[in-house]
Amino acid sequence: MDQTGTGKIAAITGAASGIGHAACRRLLEAGWTVFGLDLAKDRLESVGEVFSAYQDRFRPMVCDVGDAASINDVFGAMGGSLNALVCCAGVLRTALLEHMAVEDFDLVLNTNLRGTFLCAQKALPLLRRAATPDNPARVVLLSSIAALRPKIVSGAYAASKAGVSQLCRVMAAEWAPSGVLVNALAPGTVDTPMVRAVSDPTKSKGYRPSGVSPVGRIAQPDDVVDVMMFLLSDAARYVTGTTIPVDGGTQAAFIPSGSP
Ligand SMILES: NC(=O)c1ccc[n+]([C@@H]2O[C@H](COP(=O)([O-])OP(=O)(O)OC[C@H]3O[C@@H](n4cnc5c(N)ncnc54)[C@H](O)[C@@H]3O)[C@@H](O)[C@H]2O)c1
């Protein structure tokens, strides 16, 4: 375990669960200092205990990305500079669009799209401060395979993630002169609490996750974080404005039922 640190600093939203939790672990292992942001205070405290070996390199912060004031407070309290922002906070609400409650639609768009925009906007001055010509700062957004190939019973989620991928492209072009690279990841089904919560179609209004990919399994969070680590590395210094599928080939080609 690296306790010394590299001096690099990241802010990760959605840090208390799933992909965000795995991202925190991997960056801490790699010597980064990590501000871990999440709405869920209790789970964030448990994560703080799990990462206690890293002492002051893990800094949990309660933040609701659906609330501009909360984001202002948290990014204001970080001070200094940030080498990376990773936006994992997200929610999935399922229903046929015909029956979708407007509250659920608003929650999904507010959290996934507006929350991502607000965090990136507030992080930009801190990212600019860290960026150098040789070492651009990074933003990694969590889009989804749903942005590339939407599915029924999750239309609001698909719209929010298509929005994230479009934000990514425009942020990348607008922020490249500041030395800030912006990319998005588009996972297929990943084994996390978000997916487990909707795995029973009788309780999730008929929603079905994309499921096992052509590779023969669903993803684990570290399958996604491996590609994230590439985007945060020097090897990705000339990559910006992309949405990279991490889906085991799920959206590459339609496989008709009954195919060999
Ligand atoms: N799991 C998948 O199959 C999958 C696939 C594609 C994309 N994604 C995306 O990856 C990201 C992480 O998903 P996950 O599967 O790890 O989900 P998860 O539910 O395990 O974790 C999401 C975290 O976000 C936090 N969060 C929710 N609303 C918040 C808010 N308003 N403010 C701050 N934090 C908030 C939750 O408390 C939770 O800790 C999400 O953006 C999700 O849409 C997931």
The ligand as an SDF file (V2000), in Angstrom:
LIG
                    3D

 44 48  0  0  0  0  0  0  0  0999 V2000
  -23.8450   -0.0960  -12.8450 N   0  0  0  0  0  0  0  0  0  0  0  0
  -24.0060   -0.0190  -14.1430 C   0  0  0  0  0  0  0  0  0  0  0  0
  -24.3750   -1.0100  -14.8130 O   0  0  0  0  0  0  0  0  0  0  0  0
  -23.7440    1.2600  -14.8700 C   0  0  0  0  0  0  0  0  0  0  0  0
  -23.7060    1.2280  -16.2730 C   0  0  0  0  0  0  0  0  0  0  0  0
  -23.4800    2.4020  -16.9630 C   0  0  0  0  0  0  0  0  0  0  0  0
  -23.2590    3.5910  -16.2820 C   0  0  0  0  0  0  0  0  0  0  0  0
  -23.2910    3.6000  -14.9160 N   0  0  0  0  0  0  0  0  0  0  0  0
  -23.0790    4.8950  -14.2570 C   0  0  0  0  0  0  0  0  0  0  0  0
  -21.9550    4.8070  -13.4110 O   0  0  0  0  0  0  0  0  0  0  0  0
  -22.1220    5.6970  -12.3040 C   0  0  0  0  0  0  0  0  0  0  0  0
  -21.9280    4.9160  -11.0150 C   0  0  0  0  0  0  0  0  0  0  0  0
  -22.9600    3.9250  -10.9620 O   0  0  0  0  0  0  0  0  0  0  0  0
  -22.9280    2.7140   -9.9440 P   0  0  0  0  0  0  0  0  0  0  0  0
  -23.4350    1.5480  -10.6790 O   0  0  0  0  0  0  0  0  0  0  0  0
  -21.6230    2.6720   -9.2450 O   0  0  0  0  0  0  0  0  0  0  0  0
  -24.1010    3.1960   -8.9550 O   0  0  0  0  0  0  0  0  0  0  0  0
  -24.2760    3.0810   -7.3770 P   0  0  0  0  0  0  0  0  0  0  0  0
  -25.7230    3.2700   -7.1420 O   0  0  0  0  0  0  0  0  0  0  0  0
  -23.5980    1.8930   -6.8530 O   0  0  0  0  0  0  0  0  0  0  0  0
  -23.4730    4.3850   -6.8630 O   0  0  0  0  0  0  0  0  0  0  0  0
  -23.9330    5.6760   -7.1580 C   0  0  0  0  0  0  0  0  0  0  0  0
  -23.5590    6.5880   -6.0080 C   0  0  0  0  0  0  0  0  0  0  0  0
  -24.0140    7.9110   -6.3400 O   0  0  0  0  0  0  0  0  0  0  0  0
  -24.5190    8.4880   -5.1560 C   0  0  0  0  0  0  0  0  0  0  0  0
  -25.4770    9.5500   -5.4650 N   0  0  0  0  0  0  0  0  0  0  0  0
  -26.7350    9.4110   -5.9760 C   0  0  0  0  0  0  0  0  0  0  0  0
  -27.3260   10.6050   -6.0500 N   0  0  0  0  0  0  0  0  0  0  0  0
  -26.4230   11.5120   -5.5920 C   0  0  0  0  0  0  0  0  0  0  0  0
  -26.4610   12.9010   -5.4200 C   0  0  0  0  0  0  0  0  0  0  0  0
  -27.5610   13.6270   -5.7150 N   0  0  0  0  0  0  0  0  0  0  0  0
  -25.3630   13.5220   -4.9300 N   0  0  0  0  0  0  0  0  0  0  0  0
  -24.2600   12.8060   -4.6160 C   0  0  0  0  0  0  0  0  0  0  0  0
  -24.1800   11.4790   -4.7370 N   0  0  0  0  0  0  0  0  0  0  0  0
  -25.2570   10.8380   -5.2220 C   0  0  0  0  0  0  0  0  0  0  0  0
  -25.1970    7.3380   -4.4150 C   0  0  0  0  0  0  0  0  0  0  0  0
  -25.3740    7.6420   -3.0380 O   0  0  0  0  0  0  0  0  0  0  0  0
  -24.2130    6.2180   -4.6730 C   0  0  0  0  0  0  0  0  0  0  0  0
  -23.2520    6.1380   -3.6400 O   0  0  0  0  0  0  0  0  0  0  0  0
  -23.5350    6.2880  -12.4490 C   0  0  0  0  0  0  0  0  0  0  0  0
  -23.4490    7.5470  -13.0730 O   0  0  0  0  0  0  0  0  0  0  0  0
  -24.2280    5.2950  -13.3640 C   0  0  0  0  0  0  0  0  0  0  0  0
  -25.2780    5.8960  -14.0740 O   0  0  0  0  0  0  0  0  0  0  0  0
  -23.5210    2.4650  -14.1970 C   0  0  0  0  0  0  0  0  0  0  0  0
  1  2  1  0
  2  3  2  0
  2  4  1  0
  4  5  1  0
  4 44  2  0
  5  6  2  0
  6  7  1  0
  7  8  2  0
  8  9  1  0
  8 44  1  0
  9 10  1  0
  9 42  1  0
 10 11  1  0
 11 12  1  0
 11 40  1  0
 12 13  1  0
 13 14  1  0
 14 15  2  0
 14 16  1  0
 14 17  1  0
 17 18  1  0
 18 19  2  0
 18 20  1  0
 18 21  1  0
 21 22  1  0
 22 23  1  0
 23 24  1  0
 23 38  1  0
 24 25  1  0
 25 26  1  0
 25 36  1  0
 26 27  1  0
 26 35  1  0
 27 28  2  0
 28 29  1  0
 29 30  1  0
 29 35  2  0
 30 31  1  0
 30 32  2  0
 32 33  1  0
 33 34  2  0
 34 35  1  0
 36 37  1  0
 36 38  1  0
 38 39  1  0
 40 41  1  0
 40 42  1  0
 42 43  1  0
M  CHG  2   8   1  16  -1
M  END
$$$$
